[in-house]
Amino acid sequence: MGVIKLEVPDVVIAIDVLGQLLNRKKLLLDRSISETTKKLIAFEERKGMGSKEFFEKFEKGLAGDDQDAMVWSAEYEALGFLEKECIVIERMLESCR
């Protein structure tokens, strides 16, 4: 794990501000994850297949290339990025406590 060093005039205030910003970012990420998950569930219900299974087929060129397939794959990838970012934010928040 890396270390970030900041020079600030008041460490307590800086940690509080950083914690507030991270909490706000976490809230936005949680909302984005929820919205993306809802979209994936809608695709899964319409297509009768889980998103992971679909994406594996998509990467192999076996899921088609229509608009639904493109959007579904983009949402699936977006969820992965959002979840990774959320993990980073949670770890940073732990350091602020």
C-alpha positions in Angstrom: 0.0 0.0 0.0 1.3 3.4 -0.9 1.5 6.5 1.3 0.4 10.0 0.3 2.1 12.8 2.2 0.5 16.3 2.4 1.8 19.4 4.0 -1.1 21.2 5.8 -1.2 23.9 8.5 -3.7 21.9 10.6 -3.7 18.1 10.4 -7.0 17.7 12.3 -8.9 20.0 10.1 -7.3 18.6 7.0 -8.3 15.0 7.9 -11.8 16.2 8.7 -12.1 17.9 5.3 -10.6 15.0 3.5 -13.0 12.6 5.3 -16.0 14.7 4.4 -15.0 14.8 0.7 -14.4 11.1 0.7 -17.7 10.4 2.3 -19.4 12.6 -0.3 -17.6 10.7 -3.1 -18.5 7.4 -1.5 -22.2 8.4 -1.5 -22.0 9.3 -5.2 -20.3 6.0 -6.0 -22.9 4.1 -4.0 -25.6 5.8 -6.0 -23.8 5.1 -9.3 -23.3 1.4 -8.3 -27.0 1.1 -7.4 -28.1 2.7 -10.7 -25.7 0.5 -12.8 -26.8 -2.6 -10.9 -30.5 -1.8 -11.7 -29.6 -1.4 -15.4 -27.8 -4.8 -15.4 -30.7 -6.5 -13.7 -33.1 -5.2 -16.3 -30.8 -6.6 -19.1 -30.5 -9.9 -17.3 -34.3 -10.2 -16.9 -34.9 -9.2 -20.6 -32.2 -11.5 -22.0 -32.5 -14.4 -19.5 -28.8 -14.5 -18.8 -26.5 -13.2 -16.0 -24.3 -10.2 -16.8 -21.1 -12.1 -16.1 -22.1 -14.9 -18.5 -23.1 -12.3 -21.1 -19.9 -10.4 -20.8 -17.8 -13.6 -21.2 -19.7 -14.3 -24.4 -19.4 -10.7 -25.5 -15.7 -10.7 -25.2 -15.5 -13.8 -27.3 -17.7 -12.2 -30.0 -20.6 -14.6 -29.3 -23.1 -12.1 -27.9 -23.8 -10.0 -30.9 -23.0 -6.3 -31.5 -26.4 -4.7 -31.4 -27.1 -1.6 -29.3 -28.3 -3.6 -26.3 -25.2 -5.7 -26.3 -22.9 -2.7 -26.5 -24.8 -0.8 -23.7 -24.9 -4.0 -21.5 -21.2 -4.6 -21.9 -20.4 -0.9 -21.1 -22.6 -1.0 -18.0 -21.0 -4.2 -16.9 -17.5 -2.8 -17.3 -18.6 0.5 -15.6 -19.8 -1.5 -12.6 -16.4 -3.0 -12.2 -14.6 0.3 -12.3 -17.1 1.8 -9.9 -16.6 -1.0 -7.4 -12.8 -0.7 -7.6 -13.0 3.0 -7.0 -15.3 2.4 -4.1 -12.8 0.0 -2.5 -10.1 2.7 -2.8 -12.3 5.3 -1.2 -13.3 3.0 1.7 -9.6 2.3 2.4 -8.8 6.0 2.3 -11.7 6.6 4.7 -10.3 4.1 7.1 -7.1 6.1 7.2 -9.0 9.2 8.1 -10.5 7.7 11.2 
